[in-house]
Each structure stands twice: as structure tokens, then as C-alpha cells.
Amino acid sequence: MSGPDIITMGCRLNIAESEAIRDMTQGQDDLIVINSCAVTAEAVRQTRQAIRRARRERPDARIMVTGCAAQTEPQTFAAMAEVDMVVGNREKMEATTYAPVMERVKVADIMAVRDTAPHMASAFADHARAFLEVQNGCDHRCTFCIIPFGRGNSRSVPAGAVVEKARELVDAGYREIVLTGVDVTSYGPDLPGSPSLGLLIERILRGVPDLPRLRLSSLDSVEIDDRLFDLIAHEPRMMPHLHLSLQAGDDMILKRMKRRHNRADAIAIVERLKSARPDISIGADIIAGFPTEDEAMFENSMALVEECAIVHGHIFPYSPRTGTPAARMPQVDRAVIKARAARLRAACESQRTDWLRSLIGTTQSVLVERSGLTGHAENFAPIRFTMPQTACAITPATITALENGALIAQEAHR
């Protein structure tokens, strides 16, 4: 059955939720859903751009805007002539929202939400991995971040429901599950008994023995407790790949961001992880040009890329978000921010290239995508096969070369 066009901006949680929306809107061929991101001003600009493009390409379609930008700036999108409906983050996960007669603006107070939406999970039709939402919202108030006002306070999915959904996904043929959320490491305190993320993972692994690969989305490094660390370090079904929310490498900037770790903490957790599991690969979010950042402070972030061996870098040029404390701080010149972001990206790309080259000649366990031609190793290195492979299989592959940012592989002799 056909369905709407869905345009997704931003994070993995948005991606997972877009697939859940697709399931709820089967048959609504005249609908375009734009699932927006609010993490930067540029993300909001790109959302407006996507709306205008969608209207030009399909003048007779109904256009719904949802996601974090719609939640935090509903009036911005309601004022656009191209938009038919503006829907909040909670409402987008309710099937009744998509009834034939829709309210033009349906955005409730996200801070009043105390539970998770029941969809929890979805999977890509064209990928071998599935995304499982276990947490939503955030209780922290970093000075640069608008996302808590788009997602609400932290709330967790009960472990039993997570395990049941994971079992369904494995039964449907998915070989890898990625646990997602806004602040995944804050999982549990709102549930009876205050279970931790580590306890949830233990229950998933025990309750779904046929799941071969479990991966985590972005983590707050300061919330990696001993139980979670031991699972990451020693559990073979946990993938050796972590993406850390580091944001900066300078202590004063971290303090002004209201982060809960310092530079030494970031370096120490990466050193511990690499000592316990040498094959682990590290990703990180880093902001370039945060207010008051001078050249020396920026150089500390540049050095962090090498000191933490960041090979999956997500670099964000700082942009002020109305209503956040950082927007009222002394701002860095936009041209300087752009140049610093480019330097950080180049530093991450250099680390990544060296890391990928170091994998040539090794044998990697690769989850093959549904195309049969590409996949990802356990450490999330991108793999391209010289010959088609069995879709959704996990296969050993010998790495022979690096071309255009992907490792070239042939199936290893078993």
C-alpha cells in the first residue's frame, strides 16, 4: 500500500519516528510530512526550504510540518502559506492526528507530557537495522540547547515493552537494533525501581537471545556508570562504537555550556573504553564558535579530536536559539564560526581516514544492507562489497582498499 512522502530532518530519533508516522498514514498519498529539527537555526532554515520545495513540486498536496521546530516555533510555520497543518511532537505519534479532518495547528505543551508515545520503535524498509526508542525528552538545560522545549522532560519506556518490541523486530528479520532517545543514558529514574540503561540492556540481551547486534545512539559520557561500561567493554553483542555528546574541549566553554563533564573527564572515559576494548570507535558532537570562545579555547577542542580519536565527528557551527541563555552571551563572528567548523571537520576527517586505512587487510564482521552491496562493520565503518551479498546477513569480509570514504571488501572464506 502506498502512503505519504515523508521528509526527515535531524536526529536518529526523528528518523525512527518518521517510520512510525509512515505506518500510521498508509494510503494517504496526498500527504507530505516534514519532520523538522530545531537543533540549530540552520536546521530551521532548511525546514522552511524543504517546505517551499515540496509545495513547488507538489502544488496539490497537503503539507504537514511536525518535529522539534514545529513544537518550538509553531507560529513560524503556521504563518507560511505553503503549510496546511502544524503538529507537535506528541501529537505526531497519535493516530487520531491523521484523521481526514485535521486541525491546522495541533501543538500542546510538551512539558506536560509524562509518558512516552506508544509507537516506541520503527525500522527502515531498506535497511537491515531497526531503531528502538527507549527514552524521550531531557531534564538537563545546557545553555545552547532548545531541544528540551521541543521534546519535553525525560521519560522512559518500561523495559518489558522494550524487550517485547525488540523480539518483534528480530522476528521480522532485523539483525541489529539501535537504542535511541534524546538523552538515552538518563533512562530509568522515572520508572518504578529506577532501572538504569545498563539494566535495560541486560534485559534485552537476555530476553532476545537471537539478537546478534545491539548498538547505542548518542550518550552523555558522564552518565556511563560501571554497569553500562562493563557491557560496552565486554559484551560481544554490544557493538564497539559509541557516539559521545562532548560538545567542546575547553573547560571554560564547557562550564558556560552548563555541561556536567570537563575536558579531563572526556579524555579519561575514552582512554578507559579503548583500554578495555581496543577496537572501539568513537564519535562525538562538537560545537564550533560557542559564545565567548577565543582561539585558545577553540584549539582545545581541536586537540580533543586527536586525544579522543574521534572518527565519527558531528560538527555543529553554533547558532543562537531564541530563549536559550547562550543566545544572550557575547557572540563569536559568524565568519569565524564557519572557519572553525571547517577546521574541526577537517581534523575529524583526517582521524577518520587514518582509522579506515588501518583496517585494510583486516577481516570485519559486516551487516549487509538490503541492497546487498553495502553494509557496516561492528565499529560502524562503512563497507562496500565488490560482489553482491545476501541482504540482512552478517558476513565476515576481508578489507582490501579504501575508496571515497568507504572500505572495499570481499567476502572472506569461512
C-alpha positions in Angstrom: 0.0 0.0 0.0 1.3 3.5 -0.8 1.5 6.3 1.6 2.7 9.9 2.2 6.0 11.5 1.3 8.0 12.0 4.5 10.9 14.4 4.7 13.0 13.9 7.8 15.5 16.4 9.2 17.9 15.8 12.1 18.5 13.0 14.5 18.0 9.2 14.6 15.0 9.6 16.9 13.3 11.7 14.2 14.2 9.1 11.6 12.6 6.3 13.7 9.5 8.4 14.4 9.1 9.2 10.7 8.9 5.5 10.0 6.2 5.1 12.7 4.3 8.0 11.0 4.6 6.2 7.7 2.9 3.2 9.3 0.0 5.3 10.6 -0.6 7.1 7.4 -0.7 4.3 4.8 -2.9 5.2 1.9 -2.7 9.0 2.4 -0.9 9.6 -0.9 -1.8 13.3 -1.0 0.1 14.0 2.3 3.6 15.3 2.7 5.0 15.2 6.2 8.1 17.3 7.0 9.5 16.1 10.3 11.6 19.1 11.4 14.7 19.7 13.5 15.4 22.7 15.8 18.9 21.9 17.0 20.4 24.9 15.0 19.0 28.0 13.2 20.3 26.4 10.0 18.2 23.3 10.7 15.1 25.5 10.9 16.1 27.4 7.8 16.5 24.0 5.9 13.0 23.0 7.1 11.5 26.2 5.6 13.4 25.5 2.4 12.1 21.9 2.3 8.5 23.2 2.8 8.8 25.6 -0.2 10.4 23.0 -2.4 7.7 20.4 -1.5 5.0 22.9 -2.4 6.6 23.7 -5.8 7.0 20.1 -6.7 3.5 19.0 -5.5 1.2 22.0 -5.5 -1.9 19.9 -4.8 -0.5 18.0 -1.8 -1.4 18.6 1.9 1.7 19.7 3.7 2.1 18.9 7.4 5.0 20.2 9.4 5.9 18.4 12.7 9.0 17.7 14.8 11.1 19.9 17.1 11.0 23.1 15.1 7.2 22.8 14.8 7.0 22.3 18.5 9.2 25.3 19.5 8.1 27.7 16.7 4.6 26.7 15.6 3.7 30.3 14.7 6.6 30.4 12.2 5.3 27.5 10.2 1.6 28.4 10.7 2.4 31.8 9.0 3.8 30.0 5.9 1.2 30.0 3.0 2.6 26.6 1.9 1.7 24.9 5.1 -1.6 23.2 5.7 -1.0 21.8 9.2 1.4 22.2 12.1 1.6 19.3 14.5 3.6 19.0 17.8 6.0 16.2 18.8 3.5 14.4 21.0 0.6 14.8 18.6 2.6 13.4 15.6 2.7 10.0 17.3 -1.1 9.8 17.8 -3.1 8.0 15.0 -6.1 10.3 15.6 -4.0 13.3 14.4 -4.1 11.9 10.8 -7.9 11.7 10.6 -9.4 13.0 7.3 -10.3 16.3 9.0 -7.2 17.7 10.7 -6.7 20.8 12.9 -4.5 23.4 11.3 -2.4 23.8 14.4 -2.2 21.0 16.9 0.7 21.7 19.3 0.2 21.0 23.0 2.5 21.8 26.0 5.3 19.3 25.6 6.4 19.9 29.2 3.1 18.4 30.4 3.8 15.0 28.8 4.7 12.4 31.4 4.9 9.2 29.3 6.4 8.0 26.0 4.4 7.7 22.9 3.3 4.1 22.4 4.9 3.6 19.0 8.4 3.3 20.5 10.1 1.8 17.5 10.3 1.5 13.8 12.6 0.2 11.2 13.8 1.2 7.8 12.2 -0.6 4.9 15.6 -0.5 3.1 18.0 -1.2 6.0 19.0 -4.3 8.0 18.9 -2.4 11.3 16.0 -1.1 13.3 15.7 1.8 15.7 14.1 1.3 19.0 13.1 4.4 21.0 13.6 3.7 24.8 13.6 7.3 26.0 12.4 10.8 25.1 12.9 14.3 26.4 15.7 15.7 28.5 15.9 17.1 32.1 19.2 18.9 31.6 19.4 22.5 30.5 22.5 23.1 28.5 22.7 26.8 27.8 22.8 26.3 24.0 20.1 23.8 23.6 16.4 24.3 22.6 15.7 20.6 22.3 14.1 20.1 25.8 11.5 22.6 24.8 10.8 20.6 21.7 10.8 17.2 23.4 9.8 17.8 27.0 11.1 16.3 30.2 12.9 12.9 30.2 10.6 9.9 30.2 11.4 6.2 29.7 9.7 3.2 28.1 9.2 0.3 30.5 11.7 -2.5 30.0 9.1 -5.2 29.3 7.6 -3.2 26.4 11.1 -2.6 25.0 12.0 -6.3 25.2 8.7 -7.2 23.5 9.3 -4.8 20.7 12.9 -5.9 20.3 11.7 -9.5 19.9 9.2 -8.4 17.3 11.9 -6.7 15.3 14.2 -9.7 15.4 11.3 -12.0 14.4 10.8 -9.6 11.4 14.3 -10.3 10.3 16.3 -7.3 11.7 19.8 -8.3 12.8 20.8 -5.1 14.6 18.8 -2.8 16.9 19.9 0.7 17.7 18.6 2.1 21.0 17.6 5.7 20.5 16.3 8.7 22.6 17.1 12.3 23.3 19.2 11.5 26.3 19.5 7.7 26.3 21.8 7.5 29.3 19.2 9.1 31.5 16.9 6.1 31.0 15.0 4.8 34.0 14.7 7.2 37.0 11.0 7.9 36.2 10.1 4.2 36.2 9.3 2.0 39.2 12.6 0.8 40.8 14.6 3.4 38.8 16.3 0.9 36.4 19.4 2.0 34.6 20.2 1.8 30.9 22.7 -1.0 31.7 19.9 -3.0 33.4 17.6 -2.4 30.3 20.4 -3.7 28.0 20.9 -6.8 30.2 17.1 -7.5 29.9 17.1 -7.1 26.1 20.1 -9.4 25.7 18.6 -12.0 28.0 15.1 -11.7 26.7 16.0 -11.6 23.0 18.8 -14.3 22.6 18.5 -14.3 18.8 19.5 -10.6 18.5 23.1 -10.7 17.3 23.9 -6.9 17.4 22.9 -4.1 19.7 24.1 -0.6 19.2 23.6 2.7 21.2 22.9 6.1 19.9 24.4 9.3 21.3 25.4 9.0 25.0 26.3 11.6 27.7 29.7 10.4 28.8 29.3 11.5 32.4 26.3 9.1 32.7 28.2 5.9 31.7 28.1 4.0 35.0 30.0 0.9 35.8 27.3 -1.5 34.7 26.9 0.2 31.3 30.7 0.4 30.9 31.2 -3.3 31.6 28.6 -4.1 28.9 30.2 -1.9 26.3 33.6 -3.2 27.2 33.0 -6.9 27.4 29.6 -7.9 25.9 30.3 -9.2 22.3 26.7 -8.4 21.2 27.2 -4.8 22.1 28.8 -3.1 19.1 32.2 -1.4 19.6 31.0 2.0 18.6 30.0 4.9 20.8 28.9 8.4 19.9 29.5 10.8 22.8 27.9 14.2 23.5 31.2 16.0 24.2 30.3 19.5 22.7 33.7 21.2 23.4 37.2 20.5 24.6 37.7 23.6 26.7 36.8 23.7 30.4 35.6 27.3 30.5 33.4 26.7 27.5 32.0 23.5 28.9 31.2 25.4 32.1 29.4 28.1 30.1 27.5 25.5 28.2 26.4 24.0 31.6 27.8 20.6 30.7 28.4 18.2 33.5 31.8 17.0 32.5 35.2 18.6 31.9 37.9 18.0 29.4 39.8 15.5 31.6 36.6 13.5 32.1 36.1 13.2 28.3 39.7 12.0 27.7 39.5 9.6 30.7 36.4 7.8 29.6 37.7 7.3 26.1 41.0 6.1 27.4 39.2 3.6 29.7 37.0 2.4 26.8 39.9 1.9 24.4 42.0 0.2 27.1 39.1 -2.3 27.8 38.1 -2.7 24.1 40.8 -1.6 21.7 38.6 -2.0 18.6 36.0 0.5 19.8 35.4 3.6 17.5 34.5 6.9 18.9 32.1 9.5 17.6 31.3 12.9 19.1 29.2 16.0 18.8 31.3 19.2 18.9 30.1 22.8 18.7 32.3 25.4 16.9 32.2 29.0 17.9 30.2 28.9 21.1 29.8 32.4 22.6 33.0 33.8 24.2 35.1 31.1 22.5 38.5 32.6 21.8 41.3 31.0 19.6 42.9 29.2 22.6 39.6 27.7 23.7 38.9 26.6 20.1 42.4 25.0 19.9 41.5 22.9 23.0 38.5 21.5 21.0 40.8 20.9 18.0 43.2 18.9 20.2 40.3 16.9 21.7 39.6 15.4 18.3 43.1 13.7 18.3 43.2 13.0 22.1 39.8 11.2 21.9 40.5 9.7 18.5 37.2 11.0 17.1 36.5 9.2 13.8 32.7 9.8 13.6 32.6 13.6 14.1 29.4 15.6 14.0 30.4 19.3 13.9 27.8 22.0 14.6 28.5 25.7 13.9 27.0 27.5 16.9 23.8 29.4 16.2 21.8 31.3 18.8 18.4 29.8 19.6 15.9 32.3 21.0 15.1 31.6 24.6 18.4 29.9 25.5 20.9 31.5 27.9 23.7 31.2 25.3 21.8 33.5 22.9 22.3 36.3 25.4 26.1 35.8 25.7 28.7 37.7 23.7 28.6 36.1 20.2 31.5 35.0 18.0 31.7 36.4 14.5 29.8 34.2 12.0 32.7 34.1 9.6 35.0 32.9 12.4 32.4 30.2 13.5 32.2 29.0 9.9 36.0 28.8 9.6 36.3 26.9 12.9 33.7 24.4 12.0 35.5 23.7 8.7 38.8 23.2 10.7 37.1 20.8 13.1 35.5 18.8 10.2 38.9 18.5 8.5 40.5 17.3 11.8 37.8 14.7 12.2 38.1 13.6 8.6 41.9 13.2 8.9 41.4 11.0 12.0 38.7 9.0 10.2 40.8 8.5 7.1 43.8 7.2 9.1 41.4 4.9 11.1 39.8 3.5 7.9 43.2 2.9 6.3 44.3 1.0 9.5 41.5 -1.5 8.8 42.8 -2.5 5.4 43.9 -6.1 5.5 41.7 -7.0 8.4 38.6 -9.2 8.5 35.4 -7.4 9.7 32.0 -8.8 10.6 29.6 -6.8 8.3 25.9 -6.4 8.5 24.8 -6.3 4.8 22.2 -3.7 3.9 19.1 -4.7 1.8 20.9 -3.6 -1.4 23.4 -6.4 -0.9 26.2 -4.1 -1.9 26.9 -2.1 1.2 27.0 -2.5 5.0 28.6 -1.5 8.2 31.2 -3.3 10.3 30.7 -3.7 14.1 32.7 -0.5 14.6 30.4 1.3 12.2 33.0 1.6 9.4 31.1 1.9 6.1 31.7 -1.1 3.8 31.2 -1.5 0.0 31.3 -5.0 -1.4 32.9 -6.0 -4.7 30.2 -8.6 -5.3 26.5 -8.6 -4.1 26.0 -10.3 -0.8 22.9 -11.8 0.9 20.8 -8.9 2.2 20.5 -8.6 6.0 23.2 -11.3 6.6 26.1 -10.8 8.9 29.2 -11.9 7.0 33.0 -11.9 7.5 34.6 -9.7 4.9 38.2 -9.0 4.1 39.0 -5.3 3.7 41.1 -4.7 0.6 41.1 -0.9 0.0 39.7 2.5 0.9 37.8 4.4 -1.8 35.8 7.6 -1.5 35.3 7.2 2.3 34.2 3.6 2.3 36.2 0.4 2.8 36.2 -2.0 -0.1 35.6 -5.6 0.9 35.2 -9.1 -0.5 33.5 -12.0 1.4 36.1 -13.8 3.5 36.5 -17.6 3.2 34.5 -19.1 6.1 
